[in-house]
Amino acid sequence: MATENPFKSILKTLQRPDGGEFGKYYSLPALNDPRIESAIRNCDEFQVKSKDVEKIIDWETTSPKQVEIPFKPARVLLQDFTGVPAVVDLACMRDAMNKLGGDSNKINPLVPVDLVIDHSVQVDVARSENAVQANMEFEFRRNKERFAFLKWGSNAFHNMLVVPPGSGIVHQVNLEYLGRVVFNTNGMLYPDSVVGTDSHTTMIDGLGVAGWGVGGIEAEAAMLGQPMSMVLPGVVGFKLSGKLRDGVTATDLVLTVTQMLRKHGVVGMFVEFYGEGMSELSLADRATIANMSPEYGATMGFFPVDHVTLQYLKLTGRSDDTVSMIESYLRANKMFVDYSEPQSERVYSSYLELNLEEVVPCVSGPKRPHDRVPLNEMKADWHACLDNRVGFKGFAIPKEYQSKVAEFNFHGTPAQLRHGDVVIAAITSCTNTSNPSVMLGAALVAKKACELGLEVKPWIKTSLAPGSGVVTKYLQNSGLQKYLNHLGFHIVGYGCTTCIGNSGDIDDAVAAAITENDIVAAAVLSGNRNFEGRVHPLTRANYLASPPLVVAYALAGSVNIDFETEPVGVGKDGKKIFLRDIWPSSEEVAHVVQKSVLPDMFKATYEAITKGNPMWNQLSVPSGTLYAWDPKSTYIHEPPYFKDMTMSPPGPHGVKGAYCLLNFGDSITTDHISPAGSIHKDSPAAKYLMERGVDRRDFNSYGSRRGNDEIMARGTFANIRLVNKLLNGEVGPKTIHIPTGEKLSVFDAAMRYKNEGHDTVILAGAEYGSGSSRDWAAKGPMLLGVKAVIAKSFERIHRSNLVGMGIIPLCFKPGEDAETHGLTGHERYTIDLPSSVSEIRPGQDVRVVTDSGKSFTCVIRFDTEVELAYFDHGGILQYVIRNLINVRQ
């Protein structure tokens, strides 16, 4: 059980510069070593132990050994797709608490939760002065039920801030408004740190706040005060020197850094940037680099707090007193970097260095963010892609078809499309829209282009989706928005758009010309991901570029251009206009930024942000603290996690005579397990919706229906690429019901086993659960009745998630697997466990016996005492409820 913090002796008082006190803090210098503050502050010898702190102290020795440590972030960041199931679980916990006789109002997040609704903006309407309003109306029609539920949650739960739709992109709002840098909670000072349910949570690392993306179950656990288990990472030192050349953008820099770090290999590591070149990077530039940590594979790309950080905090409306507290605390704990002072040599796991003067204008594509192409090589690279066999850098277009012209009629006007022609040009994504230099740079390109008489072809779907209302304010204040409008880059909404596939439809005539002529059409976007099929089904080539280059490619109309030697277009006087004629100098951009981006804009935007907008404010929601579940809802449904729950923990459960639901080989990812993408018309989820009167065109996606466990359970293991050995080579979301030999959907087979009173298990190979962390990859199997997964190895976070949902993870002994034991999956499996959790040790051996007479030994993968406690209670949510009742009654 938890005990008194053994580090209380280093608790000090932080004095204000002008007298008085800011509050208390744990003094790291008092320890004479650089221990992690979170581990010290949360040390209770149960969830966080002294030995965990020792592991962190000795990181140079322990990090290569894959040592796990507990981590408690200061807050949790959610967006709407993941926010809905988190609020559903909190609502269910309140109901369970109420039924058990506890005070249901005690169920609240134990750390601050910031939930930004930003994933629902689809570009249905573009190139229109009314685009924002029109797209917002579509958004509310499609998602009214989800929005109303989140609005209820914002009123019902304490410690939870919900930022309404139409406010901005979660990561830009986090950077400009939500990021605290240092918390002061009831007089206790500590660093801001955050885990978020989107991989680009790392953007906040540019502000000196440690943050990264996690799955929904880890986020919910953190919300409820539970520690996250993480491998102590190695740290790569990335030294920056010099200064960017004139006309080179932060986007060019981040694409260069991404390629370098991908090549170096930084998966699962922290990257820390340092060096004299840091003083040449604005905070927004740093945030752009930090944002793309997932693309270069690092857990985070961190920029320590320095004077540039403090200037940005003042610019974005943080008070002078708050900034003073932040600086004083970080200096006291030697966490502030002052580049005016001599810098001591830093120790890292490995090192990289980049002279900023070597960065050149570039794009990345056509299918991966780290496939960087220098701008002056783009035309040659494009032709190589047409020639190359199909792959990340190839389309395999025969030579005789590469110059093909598709003739079509665009609303009465004759038009043509060729390979490489741009059909989508989008200034979008938190990566770039948070950076005034590239946004105003794009506007200056538009201004110069308009003055010279250049136009964008009307069939190119152009759009501008700012990450916050601040962008709109400074574009208007600069007088430059009108030029973007003239070229078709009207503001379409505030949120994630083209970068996550919310491009909306392209014109029917353009779509027909592409499909009927097999044209390799292009999209150019200022985003962070360009995987094939992500941006739009009809754009096979997708290039990441800076906002100014997005405008330039829209004007050129094709990626098949050498900007050095070929004109962007022809001006009103018939003169050829080149990119150099419309490209602003760095000095021009800096002048407009300094004149147009003002602190009052941030203050005005974020003072209004929690007031919502008319459509949000008109949403009618219940006022009660217990949610009134609607049994007819196909979006929000009460899951059965706490059905028949009692105050006494159920204790460890073994498995008796279980059937094998699925028999897998190696590398089954969370994409195979978790419901994702569109709902197939012949799937169990589609049948469920149609039975409830939902028209096929209104199915929406699994992501939008993550608050309905009935749909998500039906979408678990529904991946069309699933390879199940029980099917003898057939690929698809089916399995065999062993007692009858009947082939059924995975969901139908699982329900038949449950109805017959049978447990089920899953057999798997190596790396089970690899890929992105997804909460439904563990929640789904639990709802299907899976009691254990027996695998060669597990992805670390997925194993933890299985434990959190009460599923037993078992590992075959080294060198062994289902095949070496002659298992076919047609056996029945019994796993005996002691009746008391006190008799189970983390990592102990257990015996698995089958009805065929074969038996074998596995390692039970409960890796900590905390995980054993979760299992004893039937799962992490049940554990939290019982502890809250016992502690707080």
N, C-alpha and C positions, 0 to 999 in steps of 0.2 A: 504493500500500500504506500501511498504518497507520504513523504516526511518533510520536515523543514528544509529549506534551501541551504545546502552546506556552504554556499558562497555569500551568505548574507554579510560577512565581514567586509566585503569590498563595496558595499552600498554607500555611496557618497552623495553629497548635496551639490548641485550645480548652481553657482552664483550668477546673477545677472551682472552685466557690465556696469550698470548704474546703481548697484546695490540690490538687496532683496534676493529671492530664490526663484529659479525656474522649476525646480523639483528634484527628485532623487534619481540616481542612475547607478548602474553597475559599472565600476571603473575598471576598464581593461588594463590600463597601465599598472594598476595596483597588483596585478598578477605577474608582471614582468614577462608576459608572453602574449601573443596575439590570439587569444581564445575567441571563439565565436560567441557573440553577445547573447543570441537567442538560447543557446544551450545552457549558459550560465543562469540566465534569468528564469528559465523554466525548469531548472534541475530540481527534481522531487524524489530521486532515487527509485522511481517506478517507471513513469513514462520517459523521463530523461534522467540518465544516471551519470554519476561522476566519471565512470569509465568511458562514457560517450564523449565527455569533454576532453578526456585524455587522448582519445583517438584523434580529435580535431587538432589538439596541440601538436601531435606528432604526424601531421598530415603528409609530410614528405615521405615518411616510411609507410603509412597506412593507405594512402590513396592508390598506390599500384596494386594493393591486395583486395580491392573491391569490398572494403569494410563499410558496413551500413551504420548510419547514425540517424537519430530522430531529429526532426526539425519542426518547429512550430512557427508558422508565418504570422506576421502582425495582423494581416487582413486577407480577405478572399475577394477576388474579382470575377464576376459572372457576366455572360451575355445571355440573351433571351433563350436560345436553344437549350443551353445547359441550365439556365436559371429556372426554367419551368419545372423540370424533375426535382431540383433541389428544394423548391418551395413546396412541391407536392409532398416530398418526404417530411418536411417540417410540419405541414398541415396534418399528415398522418400521425406524426409523433404526438402532436397535441391531442388528437382524438384518443390515442392509446393512453396517454398520460391521464386524460379525463376519465377513461373507463377504469383505470387502475386506482382511481381515487386521489391522484395527485393534482397539483395546481397546474393546469394546462398552460397558463400564461407564463410559466417558467421556461417553456420551450421557446427559446430565441437563440439566434447565433451568439456564440460566446466571444467571437472576434468580429470586428466590423466587416460587413458584407456590402460591396458596391456592385449593383446589378444594372448594366447599361443595355437597353433594348436597341440593338443596332443591326441585327442580321436579317431584317425583313424587308429592306428597301430593294425593290426590283425596278429596273429601268423600263417600265411599261411605256412611259411617255418621255421623249427626248426632243431636243431642238425646239423647245417651246418656252415662252415666258411663264407659262402656267405649269411647267413640269413638276415643280416641288409639290404643289397642292394636289395635282392629279395623281401623282405616284403615292402620296400620303393617303389619299382616299382609297386607292387600290389596296394599300398595305393594311389599312384598318378593316376593310371588308374581309380580306383573307384571314386576318389574325385577331379579329375582335375578341374571340373567346380567350385566347392565350393572354392578350393584353389585359383583359378584365381580371383574369386570375392573378397576374403579376401586380396589378394595381391593388387588389385585395391584400396581397402579401405585404405590399409596402406599408399598408395601414395596420395590418394585424401583428407584424413582428417588429420588435425593437432591434436596434443595431443593424438595420438593413436600409440602405438607400437605394431606391429604384429611380434611374434616370429615364424619363419617358422616351418613346420612339420619336424620331425627328430631331434629336438633340446632337447626335454625332456618333463617331466610331468609338467603340469602347476604349481603345488604346490611346487615342488622342485626348479623349475626355479624361482618362487616367493621368496622362502627362500634364495637361494644362490645369487640371482642377482637383482630381481625387488624390494624387500622390502627396503624401505627408512629408516624406524624407525622414523626419523624426516625429514620433508620437509623444504626446504628453497626456497620459491617461491617469486621471486622479493623482497627479503629482509625480507619476513615475515616467521617466523619459527612456525611450528605447528606439532603435532604428526602425523605420518603415521597411517592411518586407511583404511580398505578396505572391500568392499563387493564384493563377487564373485558369479558367476553363477554355482558353483559346491559346494556341501555341505562340501567338505574337504578343502575349503578355510581356515578353522580354523587352518591349519598347521602353518600359519604365526604367530599365537598367541604364539608359542614357541620362537619367536624372539622379543616378547614384542610389537607386532603390533596388535591392535584390529582388528579382521577380522572374518567374517562368511559368510555363503552361503545365497543367496536370489534368487528369481525368476527373469526371464528376464525383466519383466516390472519394477520391483523395480530397477534393475541394469540400465536400460535405463533411468529411471527417475533421478537416481543419476548422470549418465553421463551428463545429461542435466541441472545439477545444482539444481534439485528439492530435497526437504527433504524426507527422508523415515520416515514413521510413525512406531514406535516400542513401545512395552510395556516395561516400565521401569522394568528391571529384578531384581530378588533377586540374591544375590551373595553367593555362597557356598565356604567357606575357606577349602582348602585341605592341611593339614600339612604333610610334608614329613620329616622323620628323618632316621638316620642310613645310611647304604651303602649296595648296592647289593652284594650278595655273589658271590664267584668265579664261573664263568661259567654261571651265570644268565644274560640274555640279556634284552635289552630295550624292545623287543617284549613281553617277559614274564611279564615285568612291566606293559606295556600298557594294556595287556589283563586282568591283575589283577585289574588295576584302572578302566577299563571299567566295569567289573563285579560289583565292589564296588559302582560306581556312578549310575549304572542302578538300583541297589538294593535301594540306597538312594533316588532316584527320583530327577532328575535335569532338566527335560524337560523345555525348555524356559528360563533357568537360565544361568548366568555366573558362571564359576568355576575358582577360583584363587588359584594357588599353591604357597606355602610358606614354610618356616622352614629351619632348618640347613641342612636337606637332599638335598636341592637344590644345594649346592656346589658340591655334588657328581654326579650330572647329567650334562652330556655334552649338548650343545645346540641341537645337533641332537637327543639326548634322549628326550629332552623336546618337540621338534617338533613332534616326534613319538606319544607322549601322546596327544598333541594338535590336531594332525591330526584326531584322532578318536573321537573327540567331538560328531559328529553325531551318532556314535555307542553307546555312553553313554547318548546321548539325550540332552546335553547342547548346548546352542547357541555358547559358546566358552569355551575353557579351556586355561586360560591365565597365562603366565609366565612373570612377570615384568622384565624390563631390569636391568641387574646387570653386574658384571665384566665378567662373562662367555659369556654374549651376546656380549660385546665389543671385546673379544678375537675372537669370531666367525666372527664378521664383518671384522676384520683384516685378518683372515685366508681366507675369501672368496673374498678378493681383494678390499674391500672398503678402500678409502684413509685414511691416518692418520688424515688429516684435517677434513674429514667427520665424523670420529669416535669421534674426539675431540668436534665437534659441537654437536653431538648427546648427548655425556656425559654432556657437559656444559648446554645444554637446559634442559635435564631431571633433572639434579641436581637443577637447578634454580627453577624448578617447583615442586620439591619434588616428582618426579616420578621415580627416580633412587633408586634401593635398594642396599645398601652397607652392606653386611653381616659381614664386619669387625667392624661395629658399633653396639651399642645396638639397638635391635629391639623393637619398641613400640607394644603394644597389638593391634591387628586388630579386627575390628567389621565386622562380616559377618551375613548373614541371618541364616546360619546353618554351622556346622563344621564336617569334617571328618579327620581321621589321619591314616597314613600308615608308619610302620617301614619298610624300604627297605630291611632289612635283612630277612623279612618274605616272600619275593617273591620267588617262586620256578619255575623251568622250566615248561611250560605249552603250550597247544594249545587251540583253541576254535572251537567248532563245535558240530555236523556236519552240522547245518543249520543256526546258528545265531552267530554273533560275540561276544555276551556276555555270551555264554554258555561255560565257561572256564573249561578245564579239566587238572588237574595236570598230568604231563608226566608219573609219576609212577602209575597213575590210568587209563591210556589210554586204555589198553587192556580190563580191566574189564568194562569200560564205553562203549567200542565198542560192546562187547557182550550184554550188557544191551540194547543198541540201536537196535541191531538185534532183540531182544526179544520184545521190547516195541511196543505198538500199534503205528500206523502211526501218527507222530507229529514232533515237533521240535527235540525231542530226540528219535525218533523211526522209524523203517522200517517194523516191523511186518513180519519178515521172520520166517516161521515155523522151529522148531528145526531140523526137518529131512532134511531141505534144507540148513541149515547154513554152512555145510561143503562141499557144492556142488563144483565140479571142472568143469570148462568149458574148454574143449580142443579146440585149434584152431591152425591154421598154420600161422606163421608170416614170410612171404617172404621165404618160404621153410624150416623154422625151427619150430619144434613142440613147442607149448607154452601152458600155462595154465593161467586161471584167477579164482580167488576166491573172495568171498565177502570181501571188504576192501582193495583189491589190488589197488595200486596207478597207475593211467593211465595218470595223469597230475601232474607235479611238477614244479612250477613256482616261480622264484625269481622275484617279480614284485611289483608294487604299490609304490606311493609316501610315504606311511607310513614307509616303511623300506629302500627303495633304496637310501634315502637321508642320511642314517646313516652309516658312514664308519665302525663303530665297528661291526655291524651285517653283512655288506657286506664282509668285509675282514675276519670276523669270518667264514662265509660260505666258502670263498676261502681256509682258513686254514683247514677246515674239508675236503674239496676236496683234498688238498695236501696230508694230512695224509692218506686218503682213497686210493689214487692212489699209494702211496709208499708201502702200504700194499697189493695192488693187487685187491682191490674191484672194481666192475663194476656196472653200472646201466643197467637194462634190456632194450633192444633196443626198446620195444614197449611203454615205458613210454615217454610221450611228455614232455621233459624238455626244459626250456627256461629261459633266463636272460634278463630282460628289464630294464636297468638303467633309473633313472629319469633325468639324465643329462650326458653329455659327461665327466664330472669330474670323475664319477665312473669308466669309462673305463680307464681314465688316471691313476688313482691310483691302479686299479687292474693290469694294465700292468706294472706300475712302481714297484710294489711289486714282480713281477715275478710269480704271482699266477693265472692269467687268464688262463694259459695253462692247469692247473689242472681242472678248471671248464669246459673248453672245452672238456677235455678228458672224463668227465662224462656226456657230452651232454648239459651242460649249456652254450651254445654259446649265444652271444648277438644277440637278434632278432630285436631290434629296440629301439627307445627312445620315450616312451609315455605310455599311459594307455593300458594295454593288458589284461591278464587273469582276473584281478580283476574286470573289467567291462564287462566281457563276450567275449572279443576279443581273445578267446583261439584258434580260427581256428579249423579245423577238426582234429579228431584223426584218426589213421589209420583205413581203412575200415574193416580189419580183426578183429581188437580190438573192433570196434563199433558193428560188427555183433555178436561177442562172448558175449558182454554185453547184447544186446537186445534179442538175441535168448535164452539166459539162465537166463534172469532177474537178472543179477549180480548187486549188489550194489557196483559200482566202486567208487573210491575215487580220489579226487584232494587235493593236499596240496600246499598252496600258501602263500606268505608273504604279503597278501593283508589286506584289512580292512572290506570287506563284503563277506559273503559266503551264502547268501540266496539261497534256493533251486531253481535251474534253471538258476541262474545268471552266474556261472562260465562256465558250459557246460551242454547241455541237458542230457548227458549220465552219468554225475557224480552226483549221488544222495547224496553222502557224501562229504562234502567240509570242509577242516580244515584250519584255519588260524594258521600260525606258523612263527617263526623267520627264516630268510634265512639259518642259519646253520642247523636248523631242517628240512627245505625243502630238503636240500641235504641229510640229514640222512634218511629221509623217502623214498627218491628216491632210495637210496642204498638198504634199507630194502625191498622196493617193496610193502609194505603193511602197513596200519595203525593198523593192528591186531598184535601188537608186544608190549612186555614189554621190553623196552630198558635196564632195570636194570638186567634182568635175561636171556634175549635172545640175540643172536648175530645179528649184522647188516648184516653180511655175513661171508663168508669164504675167507681168504687171499690166496695169491699165494703159501704159504707153507702148505696149508691145515688147518691152525690154525683158530679157531673161533675169529672173530673181534667184539668187543663190542663198543657201543657208547662212553664209557669212553676212549677207545683207540684212538679215532679220534677227540675227543672234545678238543679244545684249552682252555688254561687257560685265565683268564681275563688279566693277565700280558702279555702273548704272543700276544693277540689281540692289547692291548694298544701299545706295542712295534712296531708292524707292522703299526698301524695307524700313530703313531708319525713319523715314517721313510718314509711313503709312501704318506701321504696326505699333499700336499704343496700348499701355496698360489698361486704360479705361474700357477698351474693347473686351478684354478678358473679364473684367469685373462685371460689365453689363451683361455679357453672354451667360456667365455662370450664376449671377444673381437670379436670372430668369429661368435657368435650366430646370430647377425643381418645381417651378410653377406650372410646367407642362405646356400643352397647347390645347386649343379648343376641342379637338377630337378626343384627346386623352382625358381632358377634364369632364367631358360629357359622358364618359363611360360610367354606367351605373353599376356599382358593386356593393355586396352586402357589407354591413358594418361589424358583424360579429367577429370574434377572435377564433372561433371554430368554423372551418369552411363548410358551406352547405353544398355537398357533392351532388351533382346532377347525374343520375344514372344513365341519362340519354346522351350525355356528352361524348363525342368521339375525340375530343382534344384533351380533356382533363378528367382523370378517373382515379378513384381511390384504390391504390394497390393493396394486396393482402399481406403486407410484411408483418403486421402486428395482430393478425387474426388469432384469436384464442390465447393471446399473450397473458401471462400471469406475473406476479411480482417475483416469483422464484425462478431463477435461471433454469433452463431445461437440462443443462449439463451437456457433456460431450455425447455426441451421437455417433454410433458406428454405422455400418452399412450391412444389410443382411439380404442375401439372395438377389442382388441388384442385376438388372439387365444392362447391357452396353447400348446406350442410345446412339453413339457415333464412335467410329474407329478411324483415327486420323494418323497421317504420317507427320513429317517434320514441317515446321514453319507455318502453322496455322495462325493467322494474324487476327487482330481484333476486327479488321475489315471483313474477314470471313464469318466472325461470330456475331458482331453487333449489327443491328438494323441500320441501314444507311441508304441514302439516295431515294429514288422514286419507288413507289409501291407498285409492283408488277401486277397486271390485271388478273393473273391466274393464281395469285398467292393467297395464303390463309388470311393475311391482313386485308387484302382487297375483298375477299368474301365477307369478312366481318363488317367492313364499311358498307358494302352493297346491301347486306341484310338490314342495315340501319338507315337505308334510304339515301346514302351518300352517292352522288353521281360520280362517275369515273373522273371527270374533269376537275372535280373538287377533292380528289384524294390528297392533294398536297404531297409533302415528302415525309419520310420517317422522322427527319429532324424536327419538322414542325409539330409532329404528334408525339414527341418524347414525353409528354405529360400523361399519356394514356398507356398504362401497362398492358392492357389487352392487345393493343396493336403492336407494341414493342416486343411482347413475348412471341407473337405470331411472326415477327420479322427476324427473330433470333435464328441464326444458322440458315437464313433464307438467301444467302449469296449464291448466285448462279454458277460461280466457279468453285464451289465446294467439292472437295474430293474425299469421299467417305469410303473406306475400304469394304464396308458391308455391301456396297453396291457393285463390287467387282469391276471397277473401271468406269462406270457411268459417272458423269459429272453433273452436279446439280443439288438443289436443297431438299434431298430425299434421304430416307433411311429405311431399314428393314425392321418391322415389328417382329422380334425374334420368335415369340410363341406361335405366331401364325404364318410367318414367312411373307407377310403382305408388305408391299412397298408403299410407303406413305410419306407425306410431307413430315419434316422433323417435328413441327408443332403437333400435328395430328397423332404421330406415334407417341410423343411425350405425354399427351393428354390421355391416350389409351392406357399407357403404363400407370399413370396417376390414378385413373378411374379403377384400374384393376388392383390398386394398392401396392404397386411395385416401385421400389427405388430404382434410380438409374445412375450409371457412371459414364464417363468418357475416357477412352484410351487415346493417347496422343504421343507424338514423337518429341523432337527437340524444339526448343524456342516456342512453346505453346503460348499464345497471347501476345506475340511480338507486334510491333507497330504502334500507332497512336493509342494512348490510354483512353479507353471508352468505358463509361460506367455501365452501359447496358450489355457490355460483353461479359459482365459478372451478374448483373441483375437478371438478364434474360435467362441464362441457364438455371439460376435459382428458381425462377418462376416456372420453368419447364420441369422441375423436380429433380435436377441433377444434384446428387449428394457428394460426389467426389470426382476429381480429375486425376488420372494416373498418367504421368508424362515423363519423358526423358529429362526435360528441363522446362522451366517457365521463364517468361519475361518477368522481370522483377516487380513492376508495378501491377501487372495483371494478377500475379500470384497473391499480392497483398489485397487486391480487390476481391478475389475469390474468398479469402478469409473473412473480409468485411461483410460478405453476404452469406456466411455460414457454410460455404462449400469447402471440403477437405482437399488440399493440394498434396498429392503424393508423387514422389520421384522414384523411378526405377534406380537400382544401384548402378554405379558407373559400368559401362560396357554392356548393360542389359536393356532390353526393351520388350515390347509385346511380341515381336517376332522371335527373339532369342528364347522366350518362354513358350513359344508355340501357341500363343493366344490368337484366336480368330475374331473375338468379339461376340461369339455365339454362346459363350459361357455365362454363368451367373457368378457374381462376385460378392464375397463377404469380407468385411474389414472390421475386426473386433478392436474396440478401444476401451480403456478403463472407464468406469462409470463416474470417476471423479477427475476433474481437471488437474488436481494436485498431483495425480499419478502420471501425468503426461509431461514430458520434457521437450523443449524446443529441439527439433531435429532428430528425435529418437526413431528407432526402427519399429515398423509394424508389419504384421503378417497379413498377406492377402491370400484368401483361399477361394478356389473355384469349384463349381460342381462337377468339373471334369476330372477332378483329382489333382490338378496342378495347383501348386502354391508357390509364392515367392515373397521376398522381403522388400519393402519400400522404405524410404525415408519420409517421415511426415513433415511437411514444410510449414509448420508453425514456427517462425523464426525468433519470436520474442515472447516474453511473458504477457505483454499487452495483447498480442494476437491470440494467445491462449485464452485470455479473459474474454475477448470478443467471441471466440468459438463457444465458450462456456455459456454465454448469454444468447447464442443463436445468431449473432451478427453485431456489427458495430452500432447500428441504430438502437437496437434493444438494450445493448450495454449502456448507452448514454441515458436512455429513459430511466432505467432502474437506478443508475447512479444519481441522477437528478432528484428522483423521489427520495432516495435514502439520505442524500446530503441536505436537501433543501426543505424537507417537510418540518 
